[in-house]
Amino acid sequence: MSGPVITVTLNPAIDQTVTLDGLYPGSVNLAKSVTSNAGGKGVNVASCLADWGTPVLATGLLGKSNSEPFETLFEAKGILDRFLRVPGSTRVNIKIADTCRNETTDINLPGLDVDEEDLDRLMERLGDLTELGRDVVLAGSLPAGLPADSHARVIARLNQFGARVLLDTSGAPLVAALAAPREALPACIKPNRHELEQWAGRPLPTLDDVVSAAFELQQRGIEKVAVSLGEDGALFVDGKSALLASLPVINAVSTVGAGDALVAGLISAWRSGADAEGIARRAVAFAAAKLGRIGPHLPDATEVINLGETVTIQKL
């Protein structure tokens, strides 16, 4: 599709990453470094798309009191800023990266408290924005004050505007969105295994179980289902195929935002007309490339392309 990819983030965050040689609860811990990045799932997707050279427009709900980190990121990367500013401060998420154990501990602080009038104003704005671009990534959690069916309402409106929506959320908002009538469903979703289990209402311990649940969603009317499986790679299901794409385990500088990078790779390949294998390769390459960076950033395109060529594709 032509025009920019539109990312919608209803609950953005400032991600503050504290890096330690080792995390010892109950003790004094000395940090090696600390960095702050404008984040939230949709913002992370927009940042990775911009690094790849894809035109991107970011919108959603942003606190007026601490919007500067986002404005700085958007200006630096050439991302069109169409966020709706609302009173209050955007939340701060503290990420404690333990380099010894390759583990990240999250401490998410409270953030904006918005209401349905704010959401209605945003949906009016989306009607204008979809005249610019029709590929939309709706990603992340909901801020306090919005009901669980808010994502479902946004998707229904976007579908009326003729958009093609990729949804990446979890918990009650995901369940509500997937319970919508066929005409109000997203075109693509990207849950992880746990999130897919939440929707299915049952454990999915084997790959066959995950494939079966993904096909159930596809048969309900969702064109593409991508399931991130951590170190095992990612599963990609559409009406014609089920592919498992993976790379060897990579020593990660930070796992924060790897799933968002996968979404960025998926939407960029899909809109370029890539086939199922091409989409899977680029999505996993984006995720792997991001592991070497703190914050929502990709290395240069050559490195990402080289990673894509080494992705293993297994037809299921």
Backbone torsions as a table, in degrees:
resi	resn	phi	psi	omega
1	MET	NA	151.3	178.1
2	SER	-87.2	171.0	-179.8
3	GLY	82.7	173.5	-177.9
4	PRO	-75.9	155.4	164.2
5	VAL	-72.3	136.5	177.7
6	ILE	-104.6	124.6	174.0
7	THR	-107.6	136.8	-178.8
8	VAL	-119.2	120.0	-179.3
9	THR	-124.6	106.9	-178.3
10	LEU	-79.6	-21.6	-176.2
11	ASN	-136.7	67.1	-178.7
12	PRO	-65.6	172.6	-177.4
13	ALA	-152.7	154.1	167.6
14	ILE	-96.7	115.0	-178.8
15	ASP	-89.5	115.9	177.7
16	GLN	-106.1	112.3	-176.6
17	THR	-102.3	120.6	177.3
18	VAL	-106.2	120.7	-177.5
19	THR	-101.7	129.6	-179.5
20	LEU	-127.4	154.7	170.9
21	ASP	-70.5	-29.6	178.2
22	GLY	-167.0	140.3	179.8
23	LEU	-100.0	123.4	-179.0
24	TYR	-124.0	97.4	-179.1
25	PRO	-58.1	140.7	179.7
26	GLY	83.6	0.2	-179.4
27	SER	-122.8	167.0	172.6
28	VAL	-76.4	126.9	-179.3
29	ASN	-115.5	130.7	179.5
30	LEU	-97.8	124.3	-179.0
31	ALA	-81.3	142.2	172.7
32	LYS	-81.2	-36.2	-178.4
33	SER	-161.3	163.2	173.5
34	VAL	-143.1	133.6	178.2
35	THR	-133.5	150.6	177.0
36	SER	-122.0	134.8	179.4
37	ASN	-135.5	138.3	170.1
38	ALA	-63.6	129.8	-174.3
39	GLY	-145.1	-149.4	-163.1
40	GLY	98.4	146.1	-168.1
41	LYS	-57.7	-46.1	-179.2
42	GLY	-67.1	-35.8	176.8
43	VAL	-65.2	-41.2	177.8
44	ASN	-61.6	-42.2	177.7
45	VAL	-60.7	-45.6	179.9
46	ALA	-60.3	-41.6	-179.1
47	SER	-63.0	-44.2	179.7
48	CYS	-67.5	-39.3	177.2
49	LEU	-61.6	-41.2	179.2
50	ALA	-63.9	-39.6	177.1
51	ASP	-61.2	-33.7	-179.3
52	TRP	-77.9	-16.6	-179.1
53	GLY	97.9	11.3	178.3
54	THR	-84.1	129.6	175.1
55	PRO	-60.0	134.3	-175.0
56	VAL	-145.7	142.3	177.7
57	LEU	-123.2	130.0	-177.4
58	ALA	-111.6	132.9	176.6
59	THR	-141.6	176.0	-176.7
60	GLY	143.4	-153.4	-178.5
61	LEU	-115.4	123.2	-173.9
62	LEU	-130.3	133.2	178.7
63	GLY	-67.9	135.0	-178.8
64	LYS	-66.7	-30.8	-168.3
65	SER	-73.3	-25.5	-178.3
66	ASN	-139.6	46.5	-178.0
67	SER	-81.9	-9.7	-172.6
68	GLU	-58.0	-43.8	179.9
69	PRO	-58.9	-34.2	179.0
70	PHE	-71.6	-43.9	179.7
71	GLU	-62.5	-37.2	177.8
72	THR	-64.7	-45.0	178.7
73	LEU	-61.8	-47.3	-177.0
74	PHE	-62.4	-41.7	179.4
75	GLU	-66.2	-42.6	-177.3
76	ALA	-64.5	-34.1	-173.9
77	LYS	-104.7	1.9	178.7
78	GLY	71.4	29.4	178.4
79	ILE	-87.6	127.8	177.7
80	LEU	-68.6	123.5	-176.6
81	ASP	-96.3	110.4	176.7
82	ARG	-126.2	31.0	178.1
83	PHE	-68.4	143.2	172.2
84	LEU	-86.3	119.5	179.1
85	ARG	-81.8	133.3	178.6
86	VAL	-127.6	157.3	-179.3
87	PRO	-61.8	145.8	176.5
88	GLY	108.7	-172.9	-176.8
89	SER	-113.5	135.7	171.5
90	THR	-65.1	144.0	-175.8
91	ARG	-65.2	158.6	175.1
92	VAL	-115.7	129.1	176.1
93	ASN	-109.9	123.3	179.9
94	ILE	-96.6	124.2	179.3
95	LYS	-111.9	119.1	178.9
96	ILE	-102.7	106.8	-175.5
97	ALA	-94.6	113.5	179.2
98	ASP	-94.3	103.7	-175.2
99	THR	-72.6	-22.7	179.4
100	CYS	-70.5	-43.5	-177.5
101	ARG	-97.8	-3.6	-174.5
102	ASN	54.0	45.5	179.5
103	GLU	-124.4	149.7	176.7
104	THR	-124.1	126.9	177.0
105	THR	-103.7	128.9	-177.8
106	ASP	-103.6	135.2	170.7
107	ILE	-126.6	106.2	-175.0
108	ASN	-100.5	119.6	-179.1
109	LEU	-85.5	156.7	177.6
110	PRO	-66.2	157.3	-176.8
111	GLY	-136.5	-134.8	-174.5
112	LEU	-65.1	148.6	170.4
113	ASP	-119.4	103.7	-174.4
114	VAL	-111.8	176.6	179.3
115	ASP	-131.3	176.3	-174.4
116	GLU	-69.1	-21.0	174.5
117	GLU	-65.1	-37.9	176.1
118	ASP	-62.6	-42.1	179.1
119	LEU	-65.0	-40.3	178.4
120	ASP	-62.3	-40.6	178.3
121	ARG	-63.3	-39.7	178.8
122	LEU	-65.4	-40.7	-178.6
123	MET	-66.5	-32.6	173.7
124	GLU	-62.9	-41.1	178.7
125	ARG	-64.4	-38.3	-179.3
126	LEU	-62.1	-31.9	177.4
127	GLY	-59.7	-39.1	177.7
128	ASP	-73.6	-39.5	-174.8
129	LEU	-68.3	-31.8	-179.5
130	THR	-71.3	-7.1	169.7
131	GLU	-73.0	-21.1	179.7
132	LEU	-89.3	-39.4	-178.4
133	GLY	-152.7	147.1	-174.9
134	ARG	-110.0	-11.5	175.7
135	ASP	-87.1	118.2	-174.7
136	VAL	-124.5	130.3	172.7
137	VAL	-106.8	115.9	176.1
138	LEU	-105.8	112.9	-167.4
139	ALA	-140.4	145.6	172.0
140	GLY	105.8	-174.0	-176.7
141	SER	-89.0	-178.1	178.6
142	LEU	-106.2	141.4	174.8
143	PRO	-73.6	163.2	175.8
144	ALA	-58.6	140.6	177.7
145	GLY	104.2	-16.6	179.7
146	LEU	-103.8	137.6	179.6
147	PRO	-72.6	164.0	-174.3
148	ALA	-63.1	-22.3	-177.8
149	ASP	-89.8	13.9	-176.4
150	SER	-63.6	-42.3	177.2
151	HIS	-61.2	-41.6	-179.8
152	ALA	-60.5	-40.0	179.0
153	ARG	-65.7	-41.6	179.3
154	VAL	-64.4	-43.0	-179.8
155	ILE	-62.6	-44.0	179.7
156	ALA	-58.7	-41.8	179.5
157	ARG	-68.1	-43.5	179.3
158	LEU	-61.9	-39.3	177.3
159	ASN	-61.9	-37.2	176.7
160	GLN	-62.6	-32.1	179.0
161	PHE	-80.3	-2.6	-179.9
162	GLY	85.2	18.2	-179.5
163	ALA	-79.6	160.4	172.2
164	ARG	-112.4	111.1	-167.4
165	VAL	-104.5	129.1	169.4
166	LEU	-104.7	121.7	-177.9
167	LEU	-106.5	132.5	174.7
168	ASP	-135.8	93.7	177.2
169	THR	-145.7	-171.4	-174.6
170	SER	-150.4	175.3	174.2
171	GLY	61.1	-145.5	-176.2
172	ALA	-59.6	-39.2	177.5
173	PRO	-60.9	-37.2	178.0
174	LEU	-67.7	-45.2	179.7
175	VAL	-59.8	-44.4	180.0
176	ALA	-63.4	-41.8	-179.6
177	ALA	-65.2	-36.7	-177.6
178	LEU	-81.4	-11.1	176.5
179	ALA	-90.2	-0.5	-176.8
180	ALA	-70.2	160.0	173.5
181	PRO	-58.9	158.5	-174.9
182	ARG	-53.7	-39.6	-176.8
183	GLU	-72.8	-11.4	-179.6
184	ALA	-110.3	12.2	179.6
185	LEU	-82.9	154.1	172.4
186	PRO	-69.7	158.8	177.4
187	ALA	-77.4	-25.7	-176.1
188	CYS	-150.1	145.2	171.9
189	ILE	-131.7	156.4	-179.6
190	LYS	-135.0	72.1	174.5
191	PRO	-81.0	162.6	163.8
192	ASN	-91.1	-180.0	-175.6
193	ARG	-60.0	-44.2	-178.3
194	HIS	-62.4	-42.2	179.8
195	GLU	-66.1	-36.1	176.6
196	LEU	-66.9	-37.6	176.1
197	GLU	-62.9	-39.1	177.4
198	GLN	-59.0	-43.0	178.7
199	TRP	-68.7	-44.3	-175.3
200	ALA	-69.5	-25.9	-177.8
201	GLY	74.4	23.3	-179.7
202	ARG	-156.3	155.4	175.3
203	PRO	-65.7	149.8	176.7
204	LEU	-127.3	72.2	-170.9
205	PRO	-72.8	-26.0	-176.7
206	THR	-111.3	162.1	177.6
207	LEU	-62.4	-37.3	177.5
208	ASP	-60.7	-38.3	177.9
209	ASP	-63.6	-41.8	179.2
210	VAL	-64.6	-43.9	178.7
211	VAL	-60.4	-43.3	-178.9
212	SER	-61.9	-44.6	179.8
213	ALA	-65.9	-38.5	178.7
214	ALA	-64.5	-39.8	177.7
215	PHE	-66.4	-33.5	176.0
216	GLU	-59.2	-43.8	178.9
217	LEU	-66.2	-42.5	-179.9
218	GLN	-62.0	-39.4	180.0
219	GLN	-71.3	-21.4	176.5
220	ARG	-73.3	-20.2	178.3
221	GLY	130.1	5.7	176.9
222	ILE	-91.0	120.3	-170.7
223	GLU	-63.2	-44.3	-177.6
224	LYS	-132.4	138.8	175.6
225	VAL	-127.0	121.8	176.0
226	ALA	-116.9	127.7	-178.2
227	VAL	-118.6	116.1	178.5
228	SER	-79.9	135.4	-173.5
229	LEU	-122.2	24.9	177.8
230	GLY	64.2	-130.6	-177.4
231	GLU	-65.3	-16.0	179.3
232	ASP	-84.7	-1.3	177.6
233	GLY	98.8	-139.1	-178.3
234	ALA	-149.9	147.5	178.3
235	LEU	-102.5	137.0	-179.7
236	PHE	-127.0	118.7	-176.4
237	VAL	-124.2	130.2	168.2
238	ASP	-134.8	-166.3	-175.4
239	GLY	-69.2	-13.5	-174.8
240	LYS	-112.6	-22.7	-171.0
241	SER	-155.0	163.0	170.3
242	ALA	-131.6	118.3	-175.8
243	LEU	-121.8	137.9	171.3
244	LEU	-106.6	119.4	-179.1
245	ALA	-112.7	133.2	-176.8
246	SER	-151.1	160.9	173.4
247	LEU	-131.0	157.8	173.8
248	PRO	-58.1	154.9	-179.8
249	VAL	-58.1	132.0	-178.5
250	ILE	-112.2	135.9	174.6
251	ASN	-67.4	115.7	-172.3
252	ALA	-92.4	132.1	168.8
253	VAL	-72.3	-40.5	176.3
254	SER	-158.2	131.0	177.0
255	THR	-86.0	-8.3	-177.3
256	VAL	-62.7	123.7	177.2
257	GLY	88.3	3.7	-179.8
258	ALA	-64.2	-40.4	177.7
259	GLY	-64.3	-34.7	178.0
260	ASP	-68.4	-38.5	176.3
261	ALA	-63.5	-38.4	176.9
262	LEU	-60.0	-42.9	177.9
263	VAL	-61.6	-42.3	179.1
264	ALA	-60.8	-44.3	178.1
265	GLY	-63.5	-40.7	-179.9
266	LEU	-62.4	-50.9	-175.3
267	ILE	-68.4	-34.9	-179.7
268	SER	-68.3	-37.8	178.7
269	ALA	-73.1	-39.8	-178.6
270	TRP	-62.5	-46.4	-177.4
271	ARG	-70.0	-20.8	178.3
272	SER	-84.7	-2.7	177.8
273	GLY	88.2	15.1	179.3
274	ALA	-64.3	151.6	175.7
275	ASP	-78.0	-179.8	-174.5
276	ALA	-58.5	-41.3	179.9
277	GLU	-68.3	-40.4	178.3
278	GLY	-63.1	-39.1	177.5
279	ILE	-63.9	-45.2	-178.8
280	ALA	-63.1	-43.3	-179.2
281	ARG	-62.1	-47.5	-176.6
282	ARG	-68.6	-40.2	-178.7
283	ALA	-60.6	-47.2	-179.6
284	VAL	-69.1	-36.2	177.2
285	ALA	-63.1	-42.2	176.8
286	PHE	-58.9	-47.2	-178.0
287	ALA	-62.5	-43.7	-179.9
288	ALA	-66.7	-39.8	-179.6
289	ALA	-65.1	-36.3	-179.2
290	LYS	-68.0	-26.0	-178.6
291	LEU	-59.1	-23.7	179.8
292	GLY	-87.9	7.7	-177.4
293	ARG	-129.0	144.0	168.3
294	ILE	-90.5	127.9	-177.0
295	GLY	94.9	172.1	-173.9
296	PRO	-82.6	70.9	-174.4
297	HIS	-135.7	150.7	174.5
298	LEU	-114.3	153.9	170.3
299	PRO	-73.6	-173.8	-178.3
300	ASP	-66.0	160.9	-172.4
301	ALA	-60.5	-33.6	-178.4
302	THR	-60.5	-43.7	180.0
303	GLU	-63.9	-40.8	179.5
304	VAL	-65.5	-43.4	179.4
305	ILE	-62.2	-42.8	178.3
306	ASN	-61.4	-40.3	176.6
307	LEU	-62.6	-41.3	-180.0
308	GLY	-60.0	-35.3	-179.7
309	GLU	-70.1	-20.3	-179.5
310	THR	-96.8	-1.3	178.9
311	VAL	-66.3	134.1	176.3
312	THR	-90.0	128.4	179.8
313	ILE	-112.5	124.1	177.9
314	GLN	-116.6	122.3	177.8
315	LYS	-84.3	127.0	-175.6
316	LEU	-103.3	NA	NA
